[in-house]
Amino acid sequence: MGFARNFASLAVGCALWVASCATGLAAKDKDAVATASGLPVPRYVSLKSDHVNVRAGPTKDQDVTWIYTRSGLPVEITAEFENWRRVRDSEGAEGWVYHSLLSGRRTAVVTMKNKDDLAPVRDRADPSSAISARLQAGVVATVRRCNEGWCRITGNGFDGWIEQQRLWGVYADEKVN
């Protein structure tokens, strides 16, 4: 009985993966695909908890492949199946998470142009504005808003504007209000 259920879960997971790959390619277009939740895919969300199980497929019968331990980490939803969301993180890892462990709160991870680079946070959305902080790669920030290539971010000890291209967790030229 257990083998049949696991085999059925694996078959469902594989079928969903194939279908979601096709929709994932189409969803990269400007007009994202609406899903069971009524929300577009792909889209960015964040982790609600500091303990989030990531599973191999969209059921509790699937193995936990790893556990996120950082609340607020941004992830991209790439597919949905009932109450399950397939997510991808900033390192490209993918797996299935139960929907209630995700939040619509927008966060982003600071990325770098060069290995030893620090990302400047400015007082205003202007490259000539004063620098109020410099952030390392991997810093997670709350995204307050984005417009015209700049995002206002806040976090532990900083509040200011950063070039949108320096963040993973917002799409290029996405407007966030």
Salt bridges, closest charged atoms under 4 A:
GLU76 OE2 - LYS28 NZ 3.60
GLU76 OE1 - ARG88 NH2 3.07
GLU80 OE2 - ARG43 NH2 2.83
GLU80 OE2 - ARG85 NE 3.50
GLU94 OE2 - ARG86 NE 3.44
GLU94 OE2 - ARG88 NH1 3.55
ASP117 OD2 - ARG166 NH2 2.85
ASP126 OD2 - ARG124 NH2 3.63
ASP159 OD2 - ARG152 NH2 2.90
GLU174 OE2 - ARG106 NH1 2.90
